[in-house]
Each structure stands twice: as C-alpha cells, then as structure tokens.
Amino acid sequence: MTDVVALGEVMLRFDPGEGRIRTARTFQVWEGGGEYNVVRGLRRCFGLRTAVVTALADNAVGRLVEDLVLQGGVDTSLIRWIPDDGIGRTARNGLNFVERGYGIRGALGVSDRAHTAVSQLRKGDVDWDTVFAAGVRWFHTGGIFAGLSDTTVDVADEAMAAARRHGLTVSYDPNYRPSLWAGRGGPERARETDLRLARHADVVVGALGMAGRHPGADRISTDEVPDALASVAGLLPDAQVLASTLREVPSAGVNDWSSAAWSAETGYVIGPRMPGLHVLDRIGSGDGFAAGLIHGLLSDTGLERALAYGTAHGALTMTTPGDVSMASLAEVEALIAGASAAVRR
C-alpha cells in the first residue's frame, strides 16, 4: 500500500561540484524534480511508502534515472516507458545542469527539458482511479509539471480531481519557473494555471507564490506575510492549509531561513527561525520543506509542529549536495529540539 503519490518530471541532474557549468570537465549525476523530490524525502527521511507518476524514454539514460529513483526507495511501478527512437526525436529524458553558487555568485540552473517524455502526457493516459484505489492517502503535484506543456496542465487537473473523488488529501506547489513559461504566456498564464489547479488542493505549499499580481512580480517582506497569506486564502476558499518558506539571501552560502502558514483552524502560524544558516546546495530545500510539512500533517502533529518538521528538513536538505534529502528523521527531530552541530561519535 502506498501512502503518497506524486506527479511530476524526474530529470538527470549534472552537478559540477564547486565549479561552473561552462568550464566543467566532470559532473556528478543525481536525480531530481520538484514533485519527485517531495516523495523521495517522505520515503528516505520519514519512512512513508511513496510512488511517482512520470514518463521516461526507454533508453540507457532513462534507466539510469530509474536506478537512482530505486536507490531513493520510491516505487517506480507507475512510470510510463516511452519507446526510444534512437535520437530523441519524438521523446527524450530531461537534463538539468546546476551549479551551487558561492558567496556573491548565486546558484544557476540550466535545464534541457523540452519535448521530454513526461511533457507529452495527455489526459486519459493514466488510469487515476486505479492509481488511487489501493489506499493512497495523499497526492502531490505542482506548477513545474503543469508548466511543461499545454497538455500537462490537463493531466494535473484530471489527477487532482480524481484524488479528491477518492478522498485523498491533495497538495499543490505553484513553484514558478520563468523558463517554462517563456513564449507561452509568461507569468500571467502561470497564474491562471495555478488558480485552475490550486482550487483542487487541500494544502498549498509555496502559497506566497500565489500572492501579488503574478508570480515574481512583488517581493513580500516578512511583515507582509500574514496579509499575503490571507489574500491567497481569499482566492482559494476551499484550501485548508497554506504554507510557505521564508528566505533572505545575504549570500549563496548563508541564508536566513524560516516558514509561515495559515489554516482556517489556527490562523497565522510562524515556523522556527534559522538565521545565518550555512548552505552547501539550496536546490530542493523547498521540496524538503514540503516533505516535512506533509509528514507532520499526515501524522496529525498540528500545524505548528508540521511547520517545524518542514523547516528543519528543508534546512538539512541544504547541507548536502544534490536535489534530494540525505537527512534522517532523528536528525530532523534533533534540530527541532535545538541540537548543535557538534561532532557525534
């Protein structure tokens, strides 16, 4: 039985370590993807049984991605395998080149993901009633998957509606990526898509991404967060929980990190504050936050404790390379309790 299912693209990430993409001679590879990272964290850190719905071209690169997903403990039985034509003319696997940044130089991601197998999914390709009939408790997807193509929006809508019919808790992360919407309506179309899909969601992670005129238009200061979340609640009257990370970036290697949330039951809640957090690799930290939050909500810990799980797990995700979490539940709980970075032996 599966606890949590995610819908999204899983790419092969190329990491030049401390160097630059444009001067690299060697790369380390990881798997990663906004929606996938959440279920990977829920499996490896929090021990939940998880699966990912995605599509991969059936070649050696796709099988490498599958092998990395298997190492993460995520069920691969829902992957759709698309025949390979030899050169990726009809379907290919997504690649993501990411440098971590250092000091005044911010992180940089260069994705190569057009015409990927998963971007060609269409409504009706996945039998969602079968997927959700086996006791699944939670379904997660987001704006990255929805932004891959004109058809993936319909797939996400279909999946979220089916999850609601089956009584699952549904979460959505707007996760705006300008590169996905360039030439396709830009941030205004991304906002339309978010509003269409988030109406199905019980929990919106990254909810501050839906505040303001459109994604990326307005910078929201800390003291504006309560009103911003309230404005999103007005847009999404059926949402039960709205949550978001809060981040200031004095440098690529030092971030001020916290979180906030709103629910109809609790009102506004602030998460743990972690000023001056030292960062090795920030990519995937928001997904780590989502995983911790979902764990807390599934465990009925209350919103404040769920925020603490999300904030701590996201923080620990930034201390290791790659998109995915390498943290243990014991480390997350110790950080929540105020543990230091002293040597343990």
Disulfide bonds with the S-S distance in Angstrom:
none
